[in-house]
Amino acid sequence: DIEAPKTHDLVALCRMCANIDQAFKEKTDDCAVLTLYSSITRYPNEIEMDENEAASAIEKAQAIYDFSVGMIPELNSQEQKQGPTLSM
């Protein structure tokens, strides 16, 4: 078992996952974008996010979530039945 650090840095978490399964490397760029957006939402005066950027971030987050759940067989069938869906 590997304990994940307490962090908002999705790239760091993605890299940890990639050490276990290389397929996570494909998600690194999207994780970088979402990490940036997490700063924007916590510190809104720095950079503004428009509606298209927000929609894109939601799509990226949903794709990463779906991918991650798909990598966990025990959760895969259960989450497909009742898992969350992100929307604006």
mmCIF file as gemmi writes it, N, C-alpha and C atoms, coordinates in Angstrom:
data_model
loop_
_atom_site.group_PDB
_atom_site.id
_atom_site.type_symbol
_atom_site.label_atom_id
_atom_site.label_alt_id
_atom_site.label_comp_id
_atom_site.label_asym_id
_atom_site.label_entity_id
_atom_site.label_seq_id
_atom_site.pdbx_PDB_ins_code
_atom_site.Cartn_x
_atom_site.Cartn_y
_atom_site.Cartn_z
_atom_site.occupancy
_atom_site.B_iso_or_equiv
_atom_site.pdbx_formal_charge
_atom_site.auth_seq_id
_atom_site.auth_asym_id
_atom_site.pdbx_PDB_model_num
ATOM 1 N N . ASP Axp A 1 ? 0.833 -1.189 0 1 0 ? 1 A 1
ATOM 2 C CA . ASP Axp A 1 ? 0 0 0 1 0 ? 1 A 1
ATOM 3 C C . ASP Axp A 1 ? 0.878 1.254 0 1 0 ? 1 A 1
ATOM 4 N N . ILE Axp A 2 ? 0.439 2.236 -0.752 1 0 ? 2 A 1
ATOM 5 C CA . ILE Axp A 2 ? 1.135 3.517 -0.82 1 0 ? 2 A 1
ATOM 6 C C . ILE Axp A 2 ? 0.184 4.579 -0.298 1 0 ? 2 A 1
ATOM 7 N N . GLU Axp A 3 ? 0.657 5.367 0.647 1 0 ? 3 A 1
ATOM 8 C CA . GLU Axp A 3 ? -0.179 6.433 1.185 1 0 ? 3 A 1
ATOM 9 C C . GLU Axp A 3 ? 0.03 7.705 0.369 1 0 ? 3 A 1
ATOM 10 N N . ALA Axp A 4 ? -1.072 8.266 -0.128 1 0 ? 4 A 1
ATOM 11 C CA . ALA Axp A 4 ? -0.996 9.5 -0.915 1 0 ? 4 A 1
ATOM 12 C C . ALA Axp A 4 ? -0.771 10.684 0.018 1 0 ? 4 A 1
ATOM 13 N N . PRO Axp A 5 ? 0.069 11.613 -0.396 1 0 ? 5 A 1
ATOM 14 C CA . PRO Axp A 5 ? 0.292 12.803 0.435 1 0 ? 5 A 1
ATOM 15 C C . PRO Axp A 5 ? -0.929 13.716 0.401 1 0 ? 5 A 1
ATOM 16 N N . LYS Axp A 6 ? -1.045 14.546 1.408 1 0 ? 6 A 1
ATOM 17 C CA . LYS Axp A 6 ? -2.117 15.544 1.417 1 0 ? 6 A 1
ATOM 18 C C . LYS Axp A 6 ? -1.653 16.707 0.554 1 0 ? 6 A 1
ATOM 19 N N . THR Axp A 7 ? -2.235 16.82 -0.646 1 0 ? 7 A 1
ATOM 20 C CA . THR Axp A 7 ? -1.809 17.85 -1.584 1 0 ? 7 A 1
ATOM 21 C C . THR Axp A 7 ? -2.92 18.164 -2.576 1 0 ? 7 A 1
ATOM 22 N N . HIS Axp A 8 ? -2.863 19.361 -3.137 1 0 ? 8 A 1
ATOM 23 C CA . HIS Axp A 8 ? -3.762 19.746 -4.224 1 0 ? 8 A 1
ATOM 24 C C . HIS Axp A 8 ? -3.07 19.567 -5.571 1 0 ? 8 A 1
ATOM 25 N N . ASP Axp A 9 ? -1.834 19.115 -5.556 1 0 ? 9 A 1
ATOM 26 C CA . ASP Axp A 9 ? -1.04 18.966 -6.776 1 0 ? 9 A 1
ATOM 27 C C . ASP Axp A 9 ? -1.409 17.659 -7.478 1 0 ? 9 A 1
ATOM 28 N N . LEU Axp A 10 ? -2.311 17.759 -8.445 1 0 ? 10 A 1
ATOM 29 C CA . LEU Axp A 10 ? -2.768 16.57 -9.152 1 0 ? 10 A 1
ATOM 30 C C . LEU Axp A 10 ? -1.669 15.944 -9.998 1 0 ? 10 A 1
ATOM 31 N N . VAL Axp A 11 ? -0.723 16.745 -10.466 1 0 ? 11 A 1
ATOM 32 C CA . VAL Axp A 11 ? 0.395 16.202 -11.245 1 0 ? 11 A 1
ATOM 33 C C . VAL Axp A 11 ? 1.225 15.266 -10.37 1 0 ? 11 A 1
ATOM 34 N N . ALA Axp A 12 ? 1.503 15.677 -9.159 1 0 ? 12 A 1
ATOM 35 C CA . ALA Axp A 12 ? 2.275 14.828 -8.24 1 0 ? 12 A 1
ATOM 36 C C . ALA Axp A 12 ? 1.535 13.52 -7.969 1 0 ? 12 A 1
ATOM 37 N N . LEU Axp A 13 ? 0.234 13.612 -7.756 1 0 ? 13 A 1
ATOM 38 C CA . LEU Axp A 13 ? -0.557 12.407 -7.512 1 0 ? 13 A 1
ATOM 39 C C . LEU Axp A 13 ? -0.597 11.517 -8.751 1 0 ? 13 A 1
ATOM 40 N N . CYS Axp A 14 ? -0.728 12.138 -9.914 1 0 ? 14 A 1
ATOM 41 C CA . CYS Axp A 14 ? -0.754 11.387 -11.169 1 0 ? 14 A 1
ATOM 42 C C . CYS Axp A 14 ? 0.57 10.659 -11.387 1 0 ? 14 A 1
ATOM 43 N N . ARG Axp A 15 ? 1.662 11.324 -11.085 1 0 ? 15 A 1
ATOM 44 C CA . ARG Axp A 15 ? 2.985 10.691 -11.224 1 0 ? 15 A 1
ATOM 45 C C . ARG Axp A 15 ? 3.138 9.511 -10.267 1 0 ? 15 A 1
ATOM 46 N N . MET Axp A 16 ? 2.594 9.646 -9.065 1 0 ? 16 A 1
ATOM 47 C CA . MET Axp A 16 ? 2.627 8.523 -8.127 1 0 ? 16 A 1
ATOM 48 C C . MET Axp A 16 ? 1.861 7.339 -8.703 1 0 ? 16 A 1
ATOM 49 N N . CYS Axp A 17 ? 0.7 7.63 -9.287 1 0 ? 17 A 1
ATOM 50 C CA . CYS Axp A 17 ? -0.105 6.567 -9.896 1 0 ? 17 A 1
ATOM 51 C C . CYS Axp A 17 ? 0.618 5.958 -11.096 1 0 ? 17 A 1
ATOM 52 N N . ALA Axp A 18 ? 1.33 6.789 -11.858 1 0 ? 18 A 1
ATOM 53 C CA . ALA Axp A 18 ? 2.072 6.303 -13.027 1 0 ? 18 A 1
ATOM 54 C C . ALA Axp A 18 ? 3.205 5.363 -12.624 1 0 ? 18 A 1
ATOM 55 N N . ASN Axp A 19 ? 3.693 5.493 -11.404 1 0 ? 19 A 1
ATOM 56 C CA . ASN Axp A 19 ? 4.703 4.551 -10.919 1 0 ? 19 A 1
ATOM 57 C C . ASN Axp A 19 ? 4.122 3.153 -10.754 1 0 ? 19 A 1
ATOM 58 N N . ILE Axp A 20 ? 2.808 3.09 -10.6 1 0 ? 20 A 1
ATOM 59 C CA . ILE Axp A 20 ? 2.121 1.81 -10.451 1 0 ? 20 A 1
ATOM 60 C C . ILE Axp A 20 ? 1.604 1.328 -11.803 1 0 ? 20 A 1
ATOM 61 N N . ASP Axp A 21 ? 1.044 2.258 -12.593 1 0 ? 21 A 1
ATOM 62 C CA . ASP Axp A 21 ? 0.515 1.925 -13.922 1 0 ? 21 A 1
ATOM 63 C C . ASP Axp A 21 ? 0.842 3.064 -14.881 1 0 ? 21 A 1
ATOM 64 N N . GLN Axp A 22 ? 1.625 2.773 -15.89 1 0 ? 22 A 1
ATOM 65 C CA . GLN Axp A 22 ? 2.091 3.773 -16.847 1 0 ? 22 A 1
ATOM 66 C C . GLN Axp A 22 ? 0.955 4.472 -17.588 1 0 ? 22 A 1
ATOM 67 N N . ALA Axp A 23 ? -0.229 3.897 -17.625 1 0 ? 23 A 1
ATOM 68 C CA . ALA Axp A 23 ? -1.364 4.509 -18.324 1 0 ? 23 A 1
ATOM 69 C C . ALA Axp A 23 ? -1.704 5.882 -17.753 1 0 ? 23 A 1
ATOM 70 N N . PHE Axp A 24 ? -1.361 6.119 -16.498 1 0 ? 24 A 1
ATOM 71 C CA . PHE Axp A 24 ? -1.647 7.413 -15.878 1 0 ? 24 A 1
ATOM 72 C C . PHE Axp A 24 ? -0.832 8.549 -16.488 1 0 ? 24 A 1
ATOM 73 N N . LYS Axp A 25 ? 0.281 8.226 -17.145 1 0 ? 25 A 1
ATOM 74 C CA . LYS Axp A 25 ? 1.098 9.271 -17.772 1 0 ? 25 A 1
ATOM 75 C C . LYS Axp A 25 ? 0.297 10.069 -18.792 1 0 ? 25 A 1
ATOM 76 N N . GLU Axp A 26 ? -0.689 9.43 -19.424 1 0 ? 26 A 1
ATOM 77 C CA . GLU Axp A 26 ? -1.534 10.1 -20.413 1 0 ? 26 A 1
ATOM 78 C C . GLU Axp A 26 ? -2.369 11.218 -19.792 1 0 ? 26 A 1
ATOM 79 N N . LYS Axp A 27 ? -2.556 11.198 -18.51 1 0 ? 27 A 1
ATOM 80 C CA . LYS Axp A 27 ? -3.416 12.167 -17.821 1 0 ? 27 A 1
ATOM 81 C C . LYS Axp A 27 ? -2.639 13.318 -17.194 1 0 ? 27 A 1
ATOM 82 N N . THR Axp A 28 ? -1.321 13.305 -17.292 1 0 ? 28 A 1
ATOM 83 C CA . THR Axp A 28 ? -0.493 14.313 -16.625 1 0 ? 28 A 1
ATOM 84 C C . THR Axp A 28 ? -0.813 15.732 -17.083 1 0 ? 28 A 1
ATOM 85 N N . ASP Axp A 29 ? -0.954 15.951 -18.386 1 0 ? 29 A 1
ATOM 86 C CA . ASP Axp A 29 ? -1.238 17.304 -18.888 1 0 ? 29 A 1
ATOM 87 C C . ASP Axp A 29 ? -2.576 17.824 -18.375 1 0 ? 29 A 1
ATOM 88 N N . ASP Axp A 30 ? -3.602 16.97 -18.396 1 0 ? 30 A 1
ATOM 89 C CA . ASP Axp A 30 ? -4.909 17.392 -17.886 1 0 ? 30 A 1
ATOM 90 C C . ASP Axp A 30 ? -4.842 17.668 -16.387 1 0 ? 30 A 1
ATOM 91 N N . CYS Axp A 31 ? -4.075 16.882 -15.665 1 0 ? 31 A 1
ATOM 92 C CA . CYS Axp A 31 ? -3.902 17.132 -14.23 1 0 ? 31 A 1
ATOM 93 C C . CYS Axp A 31 ? -3.223 18.473 -13.987 1 0 ? 31 A 1
ATOM 94 N N . ALA Axp A 32 ? -2.284 18.835 -14.845 1 0 ? 32 A 1
ATOM 95 C CA . ALA Axp A 32 ? -1.604 20.134 -14.704 1 0 ? 32 A 1
ATOM 96 C C . ALA Axp A 32 ? -2.591 21.276 -14.884 1 0 ? 32 A 1
ATOM 97 N N . VAL Axp A 33 ? -3.472 21.16 -15.87 1 0 ? 33 A 1
ATOM 98 C CA . VAL Axp A 33 ? -4.486 22.196 -16.11 1 0 ? 33 A 1
ATOM 99 C C . VAL Axp A 33 ? -5.417 22.302 -14.907 1 0 ? 33 A 1
ATOM 100 N N . LEU Axp A 34 ? -5.871 21.169 -14.404 1 0 ? 34 A 1
ATOM 101 C CA . LEU Axp A 34 ? -6.794 21.186 -13.268 1 0 ? 34 A 1
ATOM 102 C C . LEU Axp A 34 ? -6.128 21.713 -12.004 1 0 ? 34 A 1
ATOM 103 N N . THR Axp A 35 ? -4.854 21.434 -11.82 1 0 ? 35 A 1
ATOM 104 C CA . THR Axp A 35 ? -4.134 21.981 -10.665 1 0 ? 35 A 1
ATOM 105 C C . THR Axp A 35 ? -4.084 23.5 -10.745 1 0 ? 35 A 1
ATOM 106 N N . LEU Axp A 36 ? -3.839 24.024 -11.936 1 0 ? 36 A 1
ATOM 107 C CA . LEU Axp A 36 ? -3.852 25.478 -12.136 1 0 ? 36 A 1
ATOM 108 C C . LEU Axp A 36 ? -5.236 26.041 -11.818 1 0 ? 36 A 1
ATOM 109 N N . TYR Axp A 37 ? -6.271 25.384 -12.315 1 0 ? 37 A 1
ATOM 110 C CA . TYR Axp A 37 ? -7.626 25.871 -12.066 1 0 ? 37 A 1
ATOM 111 C C . TYR Axp A 37 ? -7.997 25.808 -10.59 1 0 ? 37 A 1
ATOM 112 N N . SER Axp A 38 ? -7.436 24.872 -9.858 1 0 ? 38 A 1
ATOM 113 C CA . SER Axp A 38 ? -7.748 24.824 -8.423 1 0 ? 38 A 1
ATOM 114 C C . SER Axp A 38 ? -7.215 26.067 -7.724 1 0 ? 38 A 1
ATOM 115 N N . SER Axp A 39 ? -6.082 26.582 -8.192 1 0 ? 39 A 1
ATOM 116 C CA . SER Axp A 39 ? -5.549 27.836 -7.638 1 0 ? 39 A 1
ATOM 117 C C . SER Axp A 39 ? -6.435 29.013 -8.006 1 0 ? 39 A 1
ATOM 118 N N . ILE Axp A 40 ? -6.914 29.005 -9.242 1 0 ? 40 A 1
ATOM 119 C CA . ILE Axp A 40 ? -7.778 30.093 -9.707 1 0 ? 40 A 1
ATOM 120 C C . ILE Axp A 40 ? -9.044 30.173 -8.862 1 0 ? 40 A 1
ATOM 121 N N . THR Axp A 41 ? -9.624 29.024 -8.545 1 0 ? 41 A 1
ATOM 122 C CA . THR Axp A 41 ? -10.867 29.046 -7.769 1 0 ? 41 A 1
ATOM 123 C C . THR Axp A 41 ? -10.632 29.407 -6.309 1 0 ? 41 A 1
ATOM 124 N N . ARG Axp A 42 ? -9.447 29.099 -5.785 1 0 ? 42 A 1
ATOM 125 C CA . ARG Axp A 42 ? -9.142 29.459 -4.393 1 0 ? 42 A 1
ATOM 126 C C . ARG Axp A 42 ? -8.686 30.896 -4.252 1 0 ? 42 A 1
ATOM 127 N N . TYR Axp A 43 ? -8.075 31.417 -5.295 1 0 ? 43 A 1
ATOM 128 C CA . TYR Axp A 43 ? -7.559 32.79 -5.293 1 0 ? 43 A 1
ATOM 129 C C . TYR Axp A 43 ? -8.091 33.513 -6.527 1 0 ? 43 A 1
ATOM 130 N N . PRO Axp A 44 ? -9.377 33.847 -6.529 1 0 ? 44 A 1
ATOM 131 C CA . PRO Axp A 44 ? -10.046 34.331 -7.74 1 0 ? 44 A 1
ATOM 132 C C . PRO Axp A 44 ? -9.537 35.659 -8.303 1 0 ? 44 A 1
ATOM 133 N N . ASN Axp A 45 ? -8.793 36.43 -7.575 1 0 ? 45 A 1
ATOM 134 C CA . ASN Axp A 45 ? -8.327 37.715 -8.094 1 0 ? 45 A 1
ATOM 135 C C . ASN Axp A 45 ? -7.131 37.581 -9.031 1 0 ? 45 A 1
ATOM 136 N N . GLU Axp A 46 ? -6.475 36.415 -9.038 1 0 ? 46 A 1
ATOM 137 C CA . GLU Axp A 46 ? -5.278 36.244 -9.856 1 0 ? 46 A 1
ATOM 138 C C . GLU Axp A 46 ? -5.6 36.136 -11.345 1 0 ? 46 A 1
ATOM 139 N N . ILE Axp A 47 ? -6.366 35.152 -11.743 1 0 ? 47 A 1
ATOM 140 C CA . ILE Axp A 47 ? -6.704 34.903 -13.142 1 0 ? 47 A 1
ATOM 141 C C . ILE Axp A 47 ? -8.185 34.551 -13.207 1 0 ? 47 A 1
ATOM 142 N N . GLU Axp A 48 ? -8.869 35.079 -14.191 1 0 ? 48 A 1
ATOM 143 C CA . GLU Axp A 48 ? -10.286 34.763 -14.334 1 0 ? 48 A 1
ATOM 144 C C . GLU Axp A 48 ? -10.469 33.564 -15.257 1 0 ? 48 A 1
ATOM 145 N N . MET Axp A 49 ? -11.485 32.781 -14.981 1 0 ? 49 A 1
ATOM 146 C CA . MET Axp A 49 ? -11.826 31.628 -15.796 1 0 ? 49 A 1
ATOM 147 C C . MET Axp A 49 ? -13.161 31.918 -16.466 1 0 ? 49 A 1
ATOM 148 N N . ASP Axp A 50 ? -13.219 31.778 -17.803 1 0 ? 50 A 1
ATOM 149 C CA . ASP Axp A 50 ? -14.488 32 -18.479 1 0 ? 50 A 1
ATOM 150 C C . ASP Axp A 50 ? -15.285 30.689 -18.532 1 0 ? 50 A 1
ATOM 151 N N . GLU Axp A 51 ? -16.498 30.775 -19.053 1 0 ? 51 A 1
ATOM 152 C CA . GLU Axp A 51 ? -17.394 29.62 -19.055 1 0 ? 51 A 1
ATOM 153 C C . GLU Axp A 51 ? -16.833 28.459 -19.88 1 0 ? 51 A 1
ATOM 154 N N . ASN Axp A 52 ? -16.208 28.754 -21.008 1 0 ? 52 A 1
ATOM 155 C CA . ASN Axp A 52 ? -15.63 27.688 -21.834 1 0 ? 52 A 1
ATOM 156 C C . ASN Axp A 52 ? -14.496 26.973 -21.106 1 0 ? 52 A 1
ATOM 157 N N . GLU Axp A 53 ? -13.66 27.734 -20.41 1 0 ? 53 A 1
ATOM 158 C CA . GLU Axp A 53 ? -12.572 27.125 -19.646 1 0 ? 53 A 1
ATOM 159 C C . GLU Axp A 53 ? -13.13 26.267 -18.509 1 0 ? 53 A 1
ATOM 160 N N . ALA Axp A 54 ? -14.183 26.759 -17.881 1 0 ? 54 A 1
ATOM 161 C CA . ALA Axp A 54 ? -14.804 25.991 -16.801 1 0 ? 54 A 1
ATOM 162 C C . ALA Axp A 54 ? -15.389 24.686 -17.335 1 0 ? 54 A 1
ATOM 163 N N . ALA Axp A 55 ? -16.062 24.759 -18.483 1 0 ? 55 A 1
ATOM 164 C CA . ALA Axp A 55 ? -16.634 23.554 -19.086 1 0 ? 55 A 1
ATOM 165 C C . ALA Axp A 55 ? -15.534 22.564 -19.456 1 0 ? 55 A 1
ATOM 166 N N . SER Axp A 56 ? -14.432 23.069 -19.993 1 0 ? 56 A 1
ATOM 167 C CA . SER Axp A 56 ? -13.303 22.21 -20.35 1 0 ? 56 A 1
ATOM 168 C C . SER Axp A 56 ? -12.703 21.558 -19.109 1 0 ? 56 A 1
ATOM 169 N N . ALA Axp A 57 ? -12.588 22.319 -18.033 1 0 ? 57 A 1
ATOM 170 C CA . ALA Axp A 57 ? -12.053 21.776 -16.781 1 0 ? 57 A 1
ATOM 171 C C . ALA Axp A 57 ? -12.953 20.67 -16.243 1 0 ? 57 A 1
ATOM 172 N N . ILE Axp A 58 ? -14.252 20.873 -16.34 1 0 ? 58 A 1
ATOM 173 C CA . ILE Axp A 58 ? -15.196 19.849 -15.876 1 0 ? 58 A 1
ATOM 174 C C . ILE Axp A 58 ? -15.052 18.584 -16.71 1 0 ? 58 A 1
ATOM 175 N N . GLU Axp A 59 ? -14.912 18.738 -18.021 1 0 ? 59 A 1
ATOM 176 C CA . GLU Axp A 59 ? -14.723 17.572 -18.891 1 0 ? 59 A 1
ATOM 177 C C . GLU Axp A 59 ? -13.442 16.824 -18.533 1 0 ? 59 A 1
ATOM 178 N N . LYS Axp A 60 ? -12.371 17.568 -18.305 1 0 ? 60 A 1
ATOM 179 C CA . LYS Axp A 60 ? -11.096 16.944 -17.938 1 0 ? 60 A 1
ATOM 180 C C . LYS Axp A 60 ? -11.222 16.213 -16.6 1 0 ? 60 A 1
ATOM 181 N N . ALA Axp A 61 ? -11.862 16.849 -15.636 1 0 ? 61 A 1
ATOM 182 C CA . ALA Axp A 61 ? -12.03 16.235 -14.316 1 0 ? 61 A 1
ATOM 183 C C . ALA Axp A 61 ? -12.861 14.958 -14.411 1 0 ? 61 A 1
ATOM 184 N N . GLN Axp A 62 ? -13.936 15 -15.195 1 0 ? 62 A 1
ATOM 185 C CA . GLN Axp A 62 ? -14.783 13.816 -15.362 1 0 ? 62 A 1
ATOM 186 C C . GLN Axp A 62 ? -13.998 12.692 -16.034 1 0 ? 62 A 1
ATOM 187 N N . ALA Axp A 63 ? -13.211 13.032 -17.059 1 0 ? 63 A 1
ATOM 188 C CA . ALA Axp A 63 ? -12.426 12.017 -17.768 1 0 ? 63 A 1
ATOM 189 C C . ALA Axp A 63 ? -11.385 11.38 -16.847 1 0 ? 63 A 1
ATOM 190 N N . ILE Axp A 64 ? -10.727 12.199 -16.031 1 0 ? 64 A 1
ATOM 191 C CA . ILE Axp A 64 ? -9.729 11.667 -15.098 1 0 ? 64 A 1
ATOM 192 C C . ILE Axp A 64 ? -10.406 10.797 -14.043 1 0 ? 64 A 1
ATOM 193 N N . TYR Axp A 65 ? -11.543 11.243 -13.545 1 0 ? 65 A 1
ATOM 194 C CA . TYR Axp A 65 ? -12.291 10.455 -12.561 1 0 ? 65 A 1
ATOM 195 C C . TYR Axp A 65 ? -12.691 9.107 -13.155 1 0 ? 65 A 1
ATOM 196 N N . ASP Axp A 66 ? -13.304 9.141 -14.349 1 0 ? 66 A 1
ATOM 197 C CA . ASP Axp A 66 ? -13.753 7.904 -14.991 1 0 ? 66 A 1
ATOM 198 C C . ASP Axp A 66 ? -12.579 6.96 -15.246 1 0 ? 66 A 1
ATOM 199 N N . PHE Axp A 67 ? -11.467 7.513 -15.727 1 0 ? 67 A 1
ATOM 200 C CA . PHE Axp A 67 ? -10.267 6.719 -15.981 1 0 ? 67 A 1
ATOM 201 C C . PHE Axp A 67 ? -9.773 6.083 -14.685 1 0 ? 67 A 1
ATOM 202 N N . SER Axp A 68 ? -9.692 6.872 -13.627 1 0 ? 68 A 1
ATOM 203 C CA . SER Axp A 68 ? -9.172 6.382 -12.348 1 0 ? 68 A 1
ATOM 204 C C . SER Axp A 68 ? -10.058 5.293 -11.769 1 0 ? 68 A 1
ATOM 205 N N . VAL Axp A 69 ? -11.356 5.499 -11.798 1 0 ? 69 A 1
ATOM 206 C CA . VAL Axp A 69 ? -12.281 4.486 -11.284 1 0 ? 69 A 1
ATOM 207 C C . VAL Axp A 69 ? -12.179 3.216 -12.125 1 0 ? 69 A 1
ATOM 208 N N . GLY Axp A 70 ? -12 3.392 -13.434 1 0 ? 70 A 1
ATOM 209 C CA . GLY Axp A 70 ? -11.855 2.241 -14.312 1 0 ? 70 A 1
ATOM 210 C C . GLY Axp A 70 ? -10.624 1.403 -14.011 1 0 ? 70 A 1
ATOM 211 N N . MET Axp A 71 ? -9.641 1.993 -13.359 1 0 ? 71 A 1
ATOM 212 C CA . MET Axp A 71 ? -8.418 1.276 -13.003 1 0 ? 71 A 1
ATOM 213 C C . MET Axp A 71 ? -8.582 0.463 -11.717 1 0 ? 71 A 1
ATOM 214 N N . ILE Axp A 72 ? -9.705 0.638 -11.022 1 0 ? 72 A 1
ATOM 215 C CA . ILE Axp A 72 ? -9.95 -0.061 -9.757 1 0 ? 72 A 1
ATOM 216 C C . ILE Axp A 72 ? -11.12 -1.018 -9.971 1 0 ? 72 A 1
ATOM 217 N N . PRO Axp A 73 ? -10.843 -2.281 -10.255 1 0 ? 73 A 1
ATOM 218 C CA . PRO Axp A 73 ? -11.917 -3.222 -10.592 1 0 ? 73 A 1
ATOM 219 C C . PRO Axp A 73 ? -13.034 -3.298 -9.552 1 0 ? 73 A 1
ATOM 220 N N . GLU Axp A 74 ? -12.687 -3.214 -8.27 1 0 ? 74 A 1
ATOM 221 C CA . GLU Axp A 74 ? -13.717 -3.311 -7.228 1 0 ? 74 A 1
ATOM 222 C C . GLU Axp A 74 ? -14.703 -2.149 -7.301 1 0 ? 74 A 1
ATOM 223 N N . LEU Axp A 75 ? -14.232 -0.977 -7.7 1 0 ? 75 A 1
ATOM 224 C CA . LEU Axp A 75 ? -15.096 0.196 -7.785 1 0 ? 75 A 1
ATOM 225 C C . LEU Axp A 75 ? -15.763 0.321 -9.144 1 0 ? 75 A 1
ATOM 226 N N . ASN Axp A 76 ? -15.15 -0.231 -10.161 1 0 ? 76 A 1
ATOM 227 C CA . ASN Axp A 76 ? -15.591 -0.025 -11.527 1 0 ? 76 A 1
ATOM 228 C C . ASN Axp A 76 ? -17.059 -0.367 -11.723 1 0 ? 76 A 1
ATOM 229 N N . SER Axp A 77 ? -17.487 -1.547 -11.354 1 0 ? 77 A 1
ATOM 230 C CA . SER Axp A 77 ? -18.876 -1.929 -11.588 1 0 ? 77 A 1
ATOM 231 C C . SER Axp A 77 ? -19.828 -1.156 -10.685 1 0 ? 77 A 1
ATOM 232 N N . GLN Axp A 78 ? -19.443 -0.903 -9.454 1 0 ? 78 A 1
ATOM 233 C CA . GLN Axp A 78 ? -20.295 -0.167 -8.526 1 0 ? 78 A 1
ATOM 234 C C . GLN Axp A 78 ? -20.447 1.291 -8.946 1 0 ? 78 A 1
ATOM 235 N N . GLU Axp A 79 ? -19.372 1.969 -9.315 1 0 ? 79 A 1
ATOM 236 C CA . GLU Axp A 79 ? -19.414 3.377 -9.696 1 0 ? 79 A 1
ATOM 237 C C . GLU Axp A 79 ? -20.185 3.592 -10.986 1 0 ? 79 A 1
ATOM 238 N N . GLN Axp A 80 ? -20.125 2.639 -11.911 1 0 ? 80 A 1
ATOM 239 C CA . GLN Axp A 80 ? -20.864 2.802 -13.151 1 0 ? 80 A 1
ATOM 240 C C . GLN Axp A 80 ? -22.357 2.843 -12.876 1 0 ? 80 A 1
ATOM 241 N N . LYS Axp A 81 ? -22.77 2.196 -11.813 1 0 ? 81 A 1
ATOM 242 C CA . LYS Axp A 81 ? -24.182 2.197 -11.454 1 0 ? 81 A 1
ATOM 243 C C . LYS Axp A 81 ? -24.598 3.491 -10.761 1 0 ? 81 A 1
ATOM 244 N N . GLN Axp A 82 ? -23.713 4.046 -9.919 1 0 ? 82 A 1
ATOM 245 C CA . GLN Axp A 82 ? -24.129 5.177 -9.093 1 0 ? 82 A 1
ATOM 246 C C . GLN Axp A 82 ? -23.105 6.295 -8.997 1 0 ? 82 A 1
ATOM 247 N N . GLY Axp A 83 ? -22.084 6.269 -9.818 1 0 ? 83 A 1
ATOM 248 C CA . GLY Axp A 83 ? -21.007 7.251 -9.721 1 0 ? 83 A 1
ATOM 249 C C . GLY Axp A 83 ? -21.442 8.657 -10.055 1 0 ? 83 A 1
ATOM 250 N N . PRO Axp A 84 ? -20.676 9.633 -9.586 1 0 ? 84 A 1
ATOM 251 C CA . PRO Axp A 84 ? -21.018 11.038 -9.824 1 0 ? 84 A 1
ATOM 252 C C . PRO Axp A 84 ? -20.755 11.452 -11.262 1 0 ? 84 A 1
ATOM 253 N N . THR Axp A 85 ? -21.511 12.41 -11.698 1 0 ? 85 A 1
ATOM 254 C CA . THR Axp A 85 ? -21.302 13.03 -12.998 1 0 ? 85 A 1
ATOM 255 C C . THR Axp A 85 ? -21.172 14.517 -12.76 1 0 ? 85 A 1
ATOM 256 N N . LEU Axp A 86 ? -20.153 15.119 -13.312 1 0 ? 86 A 1
ATOM 257 C CA . LEU Axp A 86 ? -19.92 16.552 -13.151 1 0 ? 86 A 1
ATOM 258 C C . LEU Axp A 86 ? -20.636 17.305 -14.255 1 0 ? 86 A 1
ATOM 259 N N . SER Axp A 87 ? -21.201 18.451 -13.923 1 0 ? 87 A 1
ATOM 260 C CA . SER Axp A 87 ? -21.851 19.276 -14.944 1 0 ? 87 A 1
ATOM 261 C C . SER Axp A 87 ? -21.869 20.719 -14.492 1 0 ? 87 A 1
ATOM 262 N N . MET Axp A 88 ? -22.169 21.593 -15.45 1 0 ? 88 A 1
ATOM 263 C CA . MET Axp A 88 ? -22.259 23.023 -15.14 1 0 ? 88 A 1
ATOM 264 C C . MET Axp A 88 ? -23.708 23.419 -15.042 1 0 ? 88 A 1
